[in-house]
Amino acid sequence: MTISASQLIVLGIETSCDETGIAILAVSAADSAGELPRATLLGQALHSQVSLHQLYGGVVPELASRDHLLRIVPLLQACLVEAQIPLARIDLIGVTQGPGLAGALLVGNSVAHGIGAGLQKPIVGIHHLEAHLLSALIDPAARALTFPFLALLVSGGHTQIMRVNGIGAYELLGDTIDDAAGEAFDKTAQLLGLGYPGGPAIAACAENGTAARFKLPRPLKHRPGFDFSFAGLKTAVLTQVQRHQPLTPKDRSDLAAGLQAAIVDVLVSKSMAALDATGIDTLVVAGGVSANQMLRSTLASASERRQVRVLFPPPALCTDNGVMIAWAAGLRHLAGEPAKPAGVILAQPRWDLSSVGLSV
């Protein structure tokens, strides 16, 4: 494609956990006031470490870091070939600054700062959850989206409801007080012998299951507020697993279906309650669990009844990837966030999204 001089060419680097993601976007300013910028994907490369960590039932941080070191430069080279541009054509580098695994984050940040220092390119450090949150806005259908809106961030490490007042303006309304929804999927998949990652395994197993067979709890569903809790649900599944040894294929399918239904029920209930309480009419759902088809269809039905709007990222952007990092960097830059020179940004394994402002 032809790249205009007014387009911002952004390199995105994601290494927060067990995916090595590289992407190059051409980001253009909004055509008119009240609209979001536009993005064109020039190239992307992604490597998942799922097969590496399956033996252990979860991500092994040291192995993750080593694999990022092995993959990141070849993926960058492949991405540049697809984009048909030289590295020097990059205008801005976005890199996941946190939260995530410390060693994994350092790999991506080291490469980003090396490129930035060598080519004198500015860098924007991106909060991983902010990138997930904003990934739904890359769809042209979301271009006229107005602030504020609510966001349900649901993944292996986080389950949160945020009020989004603008780029870089996030207010935490509800959080998990123990386990995240994605962790409940992963741990239950282990209990049922379904492998890793747990979310897709549970969803596949649940297709032939009867969700109502096991009476699993809906933690905090009927309590005031928008906080979540999934530790008790996980324990309830463990109790049933112990009670029904040895598990039959039917037991596994029914437990998987019951767990999925319980998690979806709580997520949808809390999200709708937050929309009702705030009077906001738009919900953006993002994070790895947002790919779950039962969650998508149930939220779609609930939103139609309430006449509110629900937006999801494209399925390919639900997992960790470089596209969402490049997009978030472009959005922050066009919103006035000054990029920093190489060597200034440090990895932050723990980082509260509500503390992420916009420096203008």
GIKADA-V991025 format. One record per backbone hydrogen bond with DSSP energy under -0.5 kcal/mol. CO is the residue of the C=O (numbers start at 1). NH is the residue of the N-H. E is the energy in kcal/mol with one decimal. If there is no record, write none. Layout:
# GIKADA-V991025
co->CO nh->NH e->E
co->CO nh->NH e->E
This chain:
# GIKADA-V991025
co->2 nh->4 e->-0.6
co->4 nh->7 e->-1.3
co->7 nh->9 e->-0.6
co->8 nh->10 e->-0.7
co->8 nh->27 e->-3.2
co->9 nh->91 e->-2.4
co->9 nh->92 e->-1.8
co->10 nh->12 e->-0.5
co->10 nh->25 e->-2.4
co->11 nh->94 e->-3.6
co->12 nh->23 e->-1.8
co->13 nh->96 e->-2.0
co->14 nh->21 e->-2.6
co->16 nh->101 e->-2.7
co->18 nh->49 e->-2.4
co->19 nh->21 e->-0.7
co->20 nh->47 e->-2.3
co->21 nh->14 e->-2.7
co->22 nh->45 e->-2.8
co->23 nh->12 e->-3.1
co->24 nh->42 e->-2.6
co->24 nh->43 e->-1.5
co->25 nh->10 e->-2.9
co->25 nh->27 e->-0.7
co->26 nh->40 e->-2.2
co->27 nh->8 e->-2.9
co->28 nh->38 e->-2.1
co->32 nh->35 e->-1.6
co->38 nh->28 e->-3.1
co->40 nh->26 e->-2.7
co->40 nh->42 e->-0.6
co->43 nh->24 e->-2.9
co->45 nh->22 e->-2.9
co->47 nh->20 e->-2.7
co->49 nh->52 e->-0.7
co->49 nh->53 e->-1.7
co->50 nh->54 e->-1.4
co->53 nh->56 e->-1.3
co->53 nh->57 e->-0.7
co->53 nh->58 e->-1.2
co->54 nh->57 e->-1.0
co->59 nh->61 e->-0.7
co->60 nh->64 e->-2.4
co->61 nh->65 e->-2.4
co->62 nh->66 e->-2.1
co->63 nh->67 e->-2.2
co->64 nh->68 e->-2.2
co->65 nh->69 e->-2.0
co->66 nh->70 e->-1.7
co->67 nh->71 e->-2.2
co->68 nh->72 e->-2.5
co->71 nh->75 e->-2.3
co->72 nh->76 e->-2.1
co->73 nh->77 e->-2.4
co->74 nh->78 e->-2.3
co->75 nh->79 e->-2.3
co->76 nh->80 e->-2.2
co->77 nh->81 e->-2.0
co->78 nh->82 e->-2.2
co->79 nh->83 e->-2.4
co->80 nh->84 e->-1.4
co->80 nh->85 e->-1.4
co->86 nh->89 e->-1.8
co->87 nh->90 e->-1.7
co->91 nh->122 e->-0.6
co->92 nh->11 e->-2.7
co->93 nh->124 e->-2.9
co->94 nh->13 e->-2.1
co->95 nh->97 e->-0.5
co->95 nh->126 e->-3.1
co->97 nh->348 e->-4.0
co->98 nh->128 e->-3.3
co->101 nh->105 e->-2.9
co->102 nh->106 e->-2.1
co->103 nh->107 e->-1.3
co->104 nh->108 e->-1.5
co->105 nh->109 e->-2.6
co->106 nh->110 e->-2.3
co->107 nh->111 e->-2.0
co->108 nh->112 e->-2.5
co->109 nh->113 e->-2.5
co->110 nh->114 e->-2.0
co->111 nh->115 e->-2.5
co->112 nh->116 e->-2.6
co->113 nh->117 e->-2.6
co->114 nh->118 e->-2.3
co->115 nh->119 e->-2.5
co->116 nh->120 e->-1.0
co->116 nh->121 e->-1.5
co->122 nh->93 e->-2.0
co->123 nh->340 e->-2.9
co->124 nh->95 e->-1.9
co->126 nh->97 e->-2.5
co->126 nh->98 e->-1.1
co->127 nh->131 e->-2.1
co->128 nh->132 e->-1.8
co->129 nh->133 e->-2.7
co->130 nh->134 e->-2.6
co->131 nh->135 e->-1.1
co->132 nh->135 e->-0.6
co->132 nh->136 e->-0.6
co->133 nh->136 e->-0.6
co->134 nh->137 e->-1.6
co->135 nh->138 e->-1.3
co->136 nh->139 e->-0.8
co->139 nh->142 e->-2.3
co->140 nh->143 e->-1.5
co->142 nh->145 e->-2.1
co->143 nh->36 e->-2.1
co->149 nh->164 e->-3.4
co->150 nh->284 e->-2.9
co->151 nh->153 e->-0.7
co->151 nh->162 e->-2.8
co->152 nh->154 e->-0.7
co->152 nh->286 e->-2.5
co->153 nh->160 e->-2.4
co->154 nh->289 e->-1.7
co->154 nh->290 e->-0.6
co->155 nh->182 e->-2.1
co->155 nh->183 e->-0.5
co->158 nh->155 e->-3.2
co->159 nh->176 e->-0.6
co->160 nh->153 e->-2.7
co->160 nh->162 e->-0.5
co->161 nh->173 e->-2.9
co->161 nh->174 e->-1.7
co->162 nh->151 e->-2.7
co->162 nh->164 e->-0.6
co->163 nh->165 e->-0.7
co->163 nh->171 e->-2.6
co->164 nh->148 e->-0.7
co->164 nh->149 e->-1.7
co->166 nh->169 e->-2.3
co->168 nh->170 e->-0.6
co->169 nh->165 e->-2.5
co->169 nh->166 e->-0.9
co->171 nh->163 e->-3.2
co->173 nh->226 e->-0.5
co->174 nh->161 e->-2.4
co->175 nh->228 e->-2.3
co->179 nh->230 e->-0.5
co->180 nh->184 e->-1.8
co->181 nh->185 e->-2.0
co->182 nh->186 e->-2.4
co->183 nh->187 e->-3.0
co->184 nh->188 e->-2.0
co->185 nh->189 e->-2.2
co->186 nh->190 e->-1.7
co->187 nh->191 e->-2.1
co->188 nh->192 e->-2.1
co->189 nh->194 e->-3.3
co->189 nh->195 e->-0.6
co->190 nh->193 e->-1.2
co->197 nh->201 e->-1.1
co->198 nh->202 e->-3.1
co->199 nh->203 e->-2.4
co->200 nh->204 e->-2.3
co->201 nh->205 e->-2.3
co->202 nh->206 e->-2.4
co->203 nh->207 e->-0.6
co->204 nh->207 e->-0.8
co->205 nh->208 e->-1.0
co->206 nh->209 e->-1.9
co->209 nh->211 e->-0.7
co->210 nh->213 e->-1.4
co->214 nh->216 e->-1.5
co->218 nh->221 e->-1.8
co->220 nh->223 e->-1.1
co->228 nh->177 e->-3.0
co->230 nh->234 e->-2.0
co->231 nh->235 e->-2.1
co->232 nh->236 e->-2.2
co->233 nh->237 e->-1.9
co->234 nh->238 e->-2.0
co->235 nh->239 e->-2.3
co->236 nh->240 e->-1.8
co->237 nh->241 e->-2.5
co->238 nh->242 e->-2.5
co->239 nh->243 e->-1.8
co->240 nh->244 e->-1.5
co->242 nh->245 e->-0.8
co->248 nh->252 e->-2.2
co->249 nh->253 e->-2.3
co->250 nh->254 e->-2.6
co->251 nh->255 e->-2.5
co->252 nh->256 e->-2.6
co->253 nh->257 e->-2.5
co->254 nh->258 e->-2.5
co->255 nh->259 e->-2.7
co->256 nh->260 e->-2.5
co->257 nh->261 e->-2.4
co->258 nh->262 e->-2.1
co->259 nh->263 e->-2.6
co->260 nh->264 e->-2.5
co->261 nh->265 e->-2.4
co->262 nh->266 e->-2.1
co->263 nh->267 e->-2.6
co->264 nh->268 e->-2.7
co->265 nh->269 e->-2.4
co->266 nh->270 e->-2.6
co->267 nh->271 e->-2.0
co->268 nh->272 e->-2.6
co->269 nh->273 e->-2.1
co->270 nh->274 e->-2.2
co->271 nh->275 e->-2.1
co->272 nh->276 e->-2.5
co->273 nh->277 e->-2.6
co->274 nh->278 e->-2.1
co->275 nh->279 e->-1.8
co->275 nh->280 e->-0.5
co->281 nh->309 e->-3.2
co->282 nh->150 e->-2.6
co->283 nh->311 e->-2.8
co->284 nh->152 e->-2.7
co->285 nh->313 e->-0.8
co->286 nh->154 e->-2.7
co->287 nh->290 e->-1.7
co->288 nh->291 e->-1.4
co->289 nh->292 e->-2.0
co->292 nh->296 e->-2.0
co->293 nh->297 e->-2.6
co->294 nh->298 e->-2.4
co->295 nh->299 e->-2.4
co->296 nh->300 e->-2.2
co->297 nh->301 e->-2.1
co->298 nh->302 e->-2.4
co->299 nh->303 e->-2.7
co->300 nh->304 e->-1.8
co->301 nh->305 e->-1.9
co->302 nh->306 e->-1.7
co->303 nh->307 e->-0.9
co->303 nh->308 e->-2.5
co->309 nh->283 e->-3.0
co->311 nh->285 e->-2.9
co->314 nh->317 e->-2.4
co->315 nh->318 e->-1.5
co->315 nh->319 e->-0.5
co->321 nh->325 e->-0.6
co->322 nh->326 e->-2.3
co->323 nh->327 e->-2.6
co->324 nh->328 e->-2.2
co->325 nh->329 e->-2.3
co->326 nh->330 e->-2.4
co->327 nh->331 e->-2.6
co->328 nh->332 e->-2.5
co->329 nh->333 e->-2.3
co->330 nh->334 e->-2.5
co->331 nh->335 e->-1.5
co->332 nh->337 e->-2.9
co->333 nh->336 e->-1.3
co->340 nh->123 e->-3.0
co->341 nh->344 e->-1.3
co->348 nh->99 e->-0.5
co->349 nh->100 e->-1.6
co->352 nh->355 e->-1.5
co->353 nh->356 e->-2.0
co->355 nh->357 e->-0.8
co->357 nh->359 e->-0.5
co->358 nh->360 e->-0.8
co->359 nh->338 e->-1.1
